[in-house]
Amino acid sequence: MKRLTLVKHASLLKNLRRQLFLVCFIAITIWSKVYNNNNKVFQSQTS
């Protein structure tokens, strides 16, 4: 009984980790896009 719950928790943790990784990946891609766009705007303003 205890073993089963442990296995369940382990799979839950795995799924959580995967979701967290996906969220981080998406956040980084969006942030880099925004950062690049801001850089372009900044460069066009200064030049």
PQR file with spaces between the fields and no chain letter, atoms N, CA, C, O and H, PARSE charges and radii, in Angstrom:
ATOM       1  N    MET     1       0.834   -1.207    0.000 -0.4000 1.5000
ATOM       2  CA   MET     1       0.000    0.000    0.000 -0.0000 2.0000
ATOM       3  C    MET     1       0.876    1.267    0.000  0.5500 1.7000
ATOM       4  O    MET     1       0.685    2.172   -0.812 -0.5500 1.4000
ATOM       5  N    LYS     2       1.820    1.303    0.913 -0.4000 1.5000
ATOM       6  CA   LYS     2       2.709    2.458    0.980 -0.0000 2.0000
ATOM       7  C    LYS     2       3.548    2.572   -0.289  0.5500 1.7000
ATOM       8  O    LYS     2       3.809    3.662   -0.797 -0.5500 1.4000
ATOM       9  H    LYS     2       1.975    0.568    1.573  0.4000 1.0000
ATOM      10  N    ARG     3       3.956    1.413   -0.777 -0.4000 1.5000
ATOM      11  CA   ARG     3       4.794    1.390   -1.974 -0.0000 2.0000
ATOM      12  C    ARG     3       4.042    2.001   -3.163  0.5500 1.7000
ATOM      13  O    ARG     3       4.609    2.759   -3.950 -0.5500 1.4000
ATOM      14  H    ARG     3       3.744    0.528   -0.364  0.4000 1.0000
ATOM      15  N    LEU     4       2.779    1.661   -3.272 -0.4000 1.5000
ATOM      16  CA   LEU     4       1.965    2.151   -4.379 -0.0000 2.0000
ATOM      17  C    LEU     4       1.880    3.679   -4.345  0.5500 1.7000
ATOM      18  O    LEU     4       2.015    4.343   -5.373 -0.5500 1.4000
ATOM      19  H    LEU     4       2.319    1.045   -2.633  0.4000 1.0000
ATOM      20  N    THR     5       1.655    4.219   -3.154 -0.4000 1.5000
ATOM      21  CA   THR     5       1.553    5.678   -3.033 -0.0000 2.0000
ATOM      22  C    THR     5       2.895    6.327   -3.384  0.5500 1.7000
ATOM      23  O    THR     5       2.932    7.395   -3.995 -0.5500 1.4000
ATOM      24  H    THR     5       1.545    3.680   -2.319  0.4000 1.0000
ATOM      25  N    LEU     6       3.984    5.683   -2.997 -0.4000 1.5000
ATOM      26  CA   LEU     6       5.312    6.206   -3.318 -0.0000 2.0000
ATOM      27  C    LEU     6       5.509    6.260   -4.828  0.5500 1.7000
ATOM      28  O    LEU     6       6.010    7.248   -5.364 -0.5500 1.4000
ATOM      29  H    LEU     6       3.954    4.815   -2.501  0.4000 1.0000
ATOM      30  N    VAL     7       5.110    5.191   -5.503 -0.4000 1.5000
ATOM      31  CA   VAL     7       5.230    5.148   -6.961 -0.0000 2.0000
ATOM      32  C    VAL     7       4.373    6.250   -7.578  0.5500 1.7000
ATOM      33  O    VAL     7       4.786    6.923   -8.523 -0.5500 1.4000
ATOM      34  H    VAL     7       4.702    4.389   -5.067  0.4000 1.0000
ATOM      35  N    LYS     8       3.173    6.420   -7.025 -0.4000 1.5000
ATOM      36  CA   LYS     8       2.272    7.470   -7.524 -0.0000 2.0000
ATOM      37  C    LYS     8       2.919    8.833   -7.367  0.5500 1.7000
ATOM      38  O    LYS     8       2.895    9.655   -8.283 -0.5500 1.4000
ATOM      39  H    LYS     8       2.838    5.873   -6.257  0.4000 1.0000
ATOM      40  N    HIS     9       3.498    9.066   -6.192 -0.4000 1.5000
ATOM      41  CA   HIS     9       4.149   10.349   -5.931 -0.0000 2.0000
ATOM      42  C    HIS     9       5.330   10.557   -6.877  0.5500 1.7000
ATOM      43  O    HIS     9       5.565   11.665   -7.358 -0.5500 1.4000
ATOM      44  H    HIS     9       3.518    8.398   -5.448  0.4000 1.0000
ATOM      45  N    ALA    10       6.063    9.489   -7.134 -0.4000 1.5000
ATOM      46  CA   ALA    10       7.220    9.586   -8.022 -0.0000 2.0000
ATOM      47  C    ALA    10       6.784    9.994   -9.425  0.5500 1.7000
ATOM      48  O    ALA    10       7.399   10.868  -10.036 -0.5500 1.4000
ATOM      49  H    ALA    10       5.873    8.589   -6.743  0.4000 1.0000
ATOM      50  N    SER    11       5.727    9.370   -9.937 -0.4000 1.5000
ATOM      51  CA   SER    11       5.238    9.707  -11.272 -0.0000 2.0000
ATOM      52  C    SER    11       4.699   11.131  -11.297  0.5500 1.7000
ATOM      53  O    SER    11       4.871   11.853  -12.279 -0.5500 1.4000
ATOM      54  H    SER    11       5.227    8.660   -9.440  0.4000 1.0000
ATOM      55  N    LEU    12       4.040   11.532  -10.199 -0.4000 1.5000
ATOM      56  CA   LEU    12       3.529   12.902  -10.098 -0.0000 2.0000
ATOM      57  C    LEU    12       4.685   13.891  -10.155  0.5500 1.7000
ATOM      58  O    LEU    12       4.616   14.905  -10.849 -0.5500 1.4000
ATOM      59  H    LEU    12       3.901   10.945   -9.401  0.4000 1.0000
ATOM      60  N    LEU    13       5.752   13.582   -9.414 -0.4000 1.5000
ATOM      61  CA   LEU    13       6.927   14.452   -9.404 -0.0000 2.0000
ATOM      62  C    LEU    13       7.532   14.542  -10.805  0.5500 1.7000
ATOM      63  O    LEU    13       7.934   15.617  -11.251 -0.5500 1.4000
ATOM      64  H    LEU    13       5.808   12.758   -8.850  0.4000 1.0000
ATOM      65  N    LYS    14       7.589   13.396  -11.492 -0.4000 1.5000
ATOM      66  CA   LYS    14       8.140   13.383  -12.852 -0.0000 2.0000
ATOM      67  C    LYS    14       7.320   14.288  -13.758  0.5500 1.7000
ATOM      68  O    LYS    14       7.869   15.095  -14.507 -0.5500 1.4000
ATOM      69  H    LYS    14       7.262   12.524  -11.129  0.4000 1.0000
ATOM      70  N    ASN    15       5.994   14.147  -13.684 -0.4000 1.5000
ATOM      71  CA   ASN    15       5.119   14.981  -14.515 -0.0000 2.0000
ATOM      72  C    ASN    15       5.286   16.456  -14.162  0.5500 1.7000
ATOM      73  O    ASN    15       5.342   17.307  -15.049 -0.5500 1.4000
ATOM      74  H    ASN    15       5.547   13.492  -13.076  0.4000 1.0000
ATOM      75  N    LEU    16       5.364   16.756  -12.869 -0.4000 1.5000
ATOM      76  CA   LEU    16       5.547   18.131  -12.413 -0.0000 2.0000
ATOM      77  C    LEU    16       6.847   18.703  -12.962  0.5500 1.7000
ATOM      78  O    LEU    16       6.885   19.835  -13.442 -0.5500 1.4000
ATOM      79  H    LEU    16       5.318   16.064  -12.148  0.4000 1.0000
ATOM      80  N    ARG    17       7.906   17.915  -12.887 -0.4000 1.5000
ATOM      81  CA   ARG    17       9.208   18.360  -13.362 -0.0000 2.0000
ATOM      82  C    ARG    17       9.153   18.648  -14.859  0.5500 1.7000
ATOM      83  O    ARG    17       9.708   19.636  -15.339 -0.5500 1.4000
ATOM      84  H    ARG    17       7.875   16.994  -12.497  0.4000 1.0000
ATOM      85  N    ARG    18       8.464   17.755  -15.594 -0.4000 1.5000
ATOM      86  CA   ARG    18       8.354   17.924  -17.041 -0.0000 2.0000
ATOM      87  C    ARG    18       7.579   19.209  -17.364  0.5500 1.7000
ATOM      88  O    ARG    18       7.956   19.971  -18.255 -0.5500 1.4000
ATOM      89  H    ARG    18       8.013   16.952  -15.204  0.4000 1.0000
ATOM      90  N    GLN    19       6.489   19.429  -16.620 -0.4000 1.5000
ATOM      91  CA   GLN    19       5.680   20.631  -16.836 -0.0000 2.0000
ATOM      92  C    GLN    19       6.484   21.880  -16.502  0.5500 1.7000
ATOM      93  O    GLN    19       6.432   22.875  -17.225 -0.5500 1.4000
ATOM      94  H    GLN    19       6.183   18.810  -15.897  0.4000 1.0000
ATOM      95  N    LEU    20       7.226   21.820  -15.405 -0.4000 1.5000
ATOM      96  CA   LEU    20       8.051   22.948  -14.995 -0.0000 2.0000
ATOM      97  C    LEU    20       9.095   23.255  -16.065  0.5500 1.7000
ATOM      98  O    LEU    20       9.336   24.415  -16.396 -0.5500 1.4000
ATOM      99  H    LEU    20       7.269   21.011  -14.818  0.4000 1.0000
ATOM     100  N    PHE    21       9.712   22.200  -16.603 -0.4000 1.5000
ATOM     101  CA   PHE    21      10.709   22.369  -17.651 -0.0000 2.0000
ATOM     102  C    PHE    21      10.082   23.027  -18.872  0.5500 1.7000
ATOM     103  O    PHE    21      10.666   23.932  -19.468 -0.5500 1.4000
ATOM     104  H    PHE    21       9.516   21.256  -16.334  0.4000 1.0000
ATOM     105  N    LEU    22       8.874   22.563  -19.244 -0.4000 1.5000
ATOM     106  CA   LEU    22       8.171   23.133  -20.399 -0.0000 2.0000
ATOM     107  C    LEU    22       7.865   24.606  -20.160  0.5500 1.7000
ATOM     108  O    LEU    22       8.076   25.443  -21.037 -0.5500 1.4000
ATOM     109  H    LEU    22       8.400   21.828  -18.760  0.4000 1.0000
ATOM     110  N    VAL    23       7.367   24.914  -18.968 -0.4000 1.5000
ATOM     111  CA   VAL    23       7.031   26.307  -18.642 -0.0000 2.0000
ATOM     112  C    VAL    23       8.275   27.184  -18.717  0.5500 1.7000
ATOM     113  O    VAL    23       8.241   28.277  -19.283 -0.5500 1.4000
ATOM     114  H    VAL    23       7.196   24.234  -18.255  0.4000 1.0000
ATOM     115  N    CYS    24       9.365   26.699  -18.147 -0.4000 1.5000
ATOM     116  CA   CYS    24      10.622   27.461  -18.183 -0.0000 2.0000
ATOM     117  C    CYS    24      11.078   27.661  -19.625  0.5500 1.7000
ATOM     118  O    CYS    24      11.504   28.754  -20.000 -0.5500 1.4000
ATOM     119  H    CYS    24       9.393   25.811  -17.687  0.4000 1.0000
ATOM     120  N    PHE    25      10.990   26.608  -20.429 -0.4000 1.5000
ATOM     121  CA   PHE    25      11.417   26.679  -21.820 -0.0000 2.0000
ATOM     122  C    PHE    25      10.603   27.722  -22.581  0.5500 1.7000
ATOM     123  O    PHE    25      11.154   28.541  -23.316 -0.5500 1.4000
ATOM     124  H    PHE    25      10.644   25.720  -20.124  0.4000 1.0000
ATOM     125  N    ILE    26       9.282   27.679  -22.395 -0.4000 1.5000
ATOM     126  CA   ILE    26       8.396   28.631  -23.073 -0.0000 2.0000
ATOM     127  C    ILE    26       8.701   30.047  -22.594  0.5500 1.7000
ATOM     128  O    ILE    26       8.779   30.974  -23.400 -0.5500 1.4000
ATOM     129  H    ILE    26       8.834   27.014  -21.798  0.4000 1.0000
ATOM     130  N    ALA    27       8.871   30.213  -21.296 -0.4000 1.5000
ATOM     131  CA   ALA    27       9.156   31.544  -20.742 -0.0000 2.0000
ATOM     132  C    ALA    27      10.461   32.097  -21.314  0.5500 1.7000
ATOM     133  O    ALA    27      10.537   33.275  -21.664 -0.5500 1.4000
ATOM     134  H    ALA    27       8.808   29.460  -20.641  0.4000 1.0000
ATOM     135  N    ILE    28      11.481   31.252  -21.408 -0.4000 1.5000
ATOM     136  CA   ILE    28      12.778   31.696  -21.935 -0.0000 2.0000
ATOM     137  C    ILE    28      12.651   32.092  -23.403  0.5500 1.7000
ATOM     138  O    ILE    28      13.206   33.109  -23.821 -0.5500 1.4000
ATOM     139  H    ILE    28      11.419   30.295  -21.124  0.4000 1.0000
ATOM     140  N    THR    29      11.929   31.300  -24.183 -0.4000 1.5000
ATOM     141  CA   THR    29      11.785   31.624  -25.613 -0.0000 2.0000
ATOM     142  C    THR    29      11.039   32.938  -25.779  0.5500 1.7000
ATOM     143  O    THR    29      11.437   33.779  -26.585 -0.5500 1.4000
ATOM     144  H    THR    29      11.479   30.475  -23.844  0.4000 1.0000
ATOM     145  N    ILE    30       9.959   33.122  -25.024 -0.4000 1.5000
ATOM     146  CA   ILE    30       9.191   34.372  -25.118 -0.0000 2.0000
ATOM     147  C    ILE    30      10.063   35.542  -24.677  0.5500 1.7000
ATOM     148  O    ILE    30      10.085   36.583  -25.333 -0.5500 1.4000
ATOM     149  H    ILE    30       9.636   32.438  -24.370  0.4000 1.0000
ATOM     150  N    TRP    31      10.780   35.374  -23.571 -0.4000 1.5000
ATOM     151  CA   TRP    31      11.616   36.451  -23.043 -0.0000 2.0000
ATOM     152  C    TRP    31      12.702   36.831  -24.048  0.5500 1.7000
ATOM     153  O    TRP    31      12.967   38.016  -24.249 -0.5500 1.4000
ATOM     154  H    TRP    31      10.762   34.528  -23.038  0.4000 1.0000
ATOM     155  N    SER    32      13.326   35.849  -24.675 -0.4000 1.5000
ATOM     156  CA   SER    32      14.385   36.148  -25.648 -0.0000 2.0000
ATOM     157  C    SER    32      13.803   36.884  -26.856  0.5500 1.7000
ATOM     158  O    SER    32      14.437   37.788  -27.402 -0.5500 1.4000
ATOM     159  H    SER    32      13.110   34.886  -24.512  0.4000 1.0000
ATOM     160  N    LYS    33      12.593   36.492  -27.271 -0.4000 1.5000
ATOM     161  CA   LYS    33      11.942   37.182  -28.389 -0.0000 2.0000
ATOM     162  C    LYS    33      11.686   38.638  -28.033  0.5500 1.7000
ATOM     163  O    LYS    33      11.991   39.542  -28.811 -0.5500 1.4000
ATOM     164  H    LYS    33      12.079   35.758  -26.827  0.4000 1.0000
ATOM     165  N    VAL    34      11.124   38.854  -26.855 -0.4000 1.5000
ATOM     166  CA   VAL    34      10.834   40.223  -26.402 -0.0000 2.0000
ATOM     167  C    VAL    34      12.128   41.016  -26.285  0.5500 1.7000
ATOM     168  O    VAL    34      12.198   42.172  -26.704 -0.5500 1.4000
ATOM     169  H    VAL    34      10.876   38.120  -26.223  0.4000 1.0000
ATOM     170  N    TYR    35      13.153   40.386  -25.709 -0.4000 1.5000
ATOM     171  CA   TYR    35      14.443   41.052  -25.511 -0.0000 2.0000
ATOM     172  C    TYR    35      15.044   41.457  -26.860  0.5500 1.7000
ATOM     173  O    TYR    35      15.551   42.569  -27.009 -0.5500 1.4000
ATOM     174  H    TYR    35      13.096   39.448  -25.368  0.4000 1.0000
ATOM     175  N    ASN    36      14.983   40.554  -27.839 -0.4000 1.5000
ATOM     176  CA   ASN    36      15.509   40.856  -29.170 -0.0000 2.0000
ATOM     177  C    ASN    36      14.732   41.997  -29.805  0.5500 1.7000
ATOM     178  O    ASN    36      15.324   42.885  -30.419 -0.5500 1.4000
ATOM     179  H    ASN    36      14.571   39.651  -27.718  0.4000 1.0000
ATOM     180  N    ASN    37      13.417   41.982  -29.665 -0.4000 1.5000
ATOM     181  CA   ASN    37      12.586   43.055  -30.217 -0.0000 2.0000
ATOM     182  C    ASN    37      12.936   44.392  -29.557  0.5500 1.7000
ATOM     183  O    ASN    37      13.043   45.413  -30.236 -0.5500 1.4000
ATOM     184  H    ASN    37      12.935   41.261  -29.167  0.4000 1.0000
ATOM     185  N    ASN    38      13.112   44.381  -28.247 -0.4000 1.5000
ATOM     186  CA   ASN    38      13.468   45.611  -27.532 -0.0000 2.0000
ATOM     187  C    ASN    38      14.830   46.113  -27.998  0.5500 1.7000
ATOM     188  O    ASN    38      15.030   47.317  -28.162 -0.5500 1.4000
ATOM     189  H    ASN    38      13.026   43.551  -27.695  0.4000 1.0000
ATOM     190  N    ASN    39      15.766   45.190  -28.213 -0.4000 1.5000
ATOM     191  CA   ASN    39      17.095   45.565  -28.684 -0.0000 2.0000
ATOM     192  C    ASN    39      17.004   46.236  -30.047  0.5500 1.7000
ATOM     193  O    ASN    39      17.656   47.252  -30.285 -0.5500 1.4000
ATOM     194  H    ASN    39      15.604   44.212  -28.080  0.4000 1.0000
ATOM     195  N    LYS    40      16.197   45.671  -30.947 -0.4000 1.5000
ATOM     196  CA   LYS    40      16.035   46.231  -32.281 -0.0000 2.0000
ATOM     197  C    LYS    40      15.470   47.640  -32.194  0.5500 1.7000
ATOM     198  O    LYS    40      15.958   48.554  -32.858 -0.5500 1.4000
ATOM     199  H    LYS    40      15.667   44.845  -30.754  0.4000 1.0000
ATOM     200  N    VAL    41      14.438   47.811  -31.372 -0.4000 1.5000
ATOM     201  CA   VAL    41      13.822   49.132  -31.214 -0.0000 2.0000
ATOM     202  C    VAL    41      14.843   50.117  -30.668  0.5500 1.7000
ATOM     203  O    VAL    41      14.951   51.248  -31.141 -0.5500 1.4000
ATOM     204  H    VAL    41      14.042   47.068  -30.833  0.4000 1.0000
ATOM     205  N    PHE    42      15.589   49.670  -29.665 -0.4000 1.5000
ATOM     206  CA   PHE    42      16.575   50.546  -29.031 -0.0000 2.0000
ATOM     207  C    PHE    42      17.654   50.959  -30.043  0.5500 1.7000
ATOM     208  O    PHE    42      18.049   52.124  -30.092 -0.5500 1.4000
ATOM     209  H    PHE    42      15.502   48.751  -29.281  0.4000 1.0000
ATOM     210  N    GLN    43      18.119   50.010  -30.837 -0.4000 1.5000
ATOM     211  CA   GLN    43      19.159   50.297  -31.824 -0.0000 2.0000
ATOM     212  C    GLN    43      18.638   51.256  -32.892  0.5500 1.7000
ATOM     213  O    GLN    43      19.364   52.155  -33.316 -0.5500 1.4000
ATOM     214  H    GLN    43      17.797   49.064  -30.796  0.4000 1.0000
ATOM     215  N    SER    44      17.399   51.081  -33.330 -0.4000 1.5000
ATOM     216  CA   SER    44      16.841   51.949  -34.369 -0.0000 2.0000
ATOM     217  C    SER    44      16.660   53.366  -33.821  0.5500 1.7000
ATOM     218  O    SER    44      16.757   54.338  -34.572 -0.5500 1.4000
ATOM     219  H    SER    44      16.809   50.351  -32.985  0.4000 1.0000
ATOM     220  N    GLN    45      16.399   53.488  -32.518 -0.4000 1.5000
ATOM     221  CA   GLN    45      16.215   54.806  -31.912 -0.0000 2.0000
ATOM     222  C    GLN    45      17.550   55.535  -31.767  0.5500 1.7000
ATOM     223  O    GLN    45      17.626   56.742  -31.995 -0.5500 1.4000
ATOM     224  H    GLN    45      16.320   52.699  -31.908  0.4000 1.0000
ATOM     225  N    THR    46      18.595   54.808  -31.391 -0.4000 1.5000
ATOM     226  CA   THR    46      19.886   55.448  -31.133 -0.0000 2.0000
ATOM     227  C    THR    46      20.583   55.823  -32.440  0.5500 1.7000
ATOM     228  O    THR    46      21.253   56.854  -32.501 -0.5500 1.4000
ATOM     229  H    THR    46      18.533   53.827  -31.206  0.4000 1.0000
ATOM     230  N    SER    47      20.441   55.017  -33.470 -0.4000 1.5000
ATOM     231  CA   SER    47      21.152   55.284  -34.721 -0.0000 2.0000
ATOM     232  C    SER    47      20.491   56.402  -35.519  0.5500 1.7000
ATOM     233  O    SER    47      20.965   56.753  -36.599 -0.5500 1.4000
ATOM     234  H    SER    47      19.896   54.180  -33.420  0.4000 1.0000
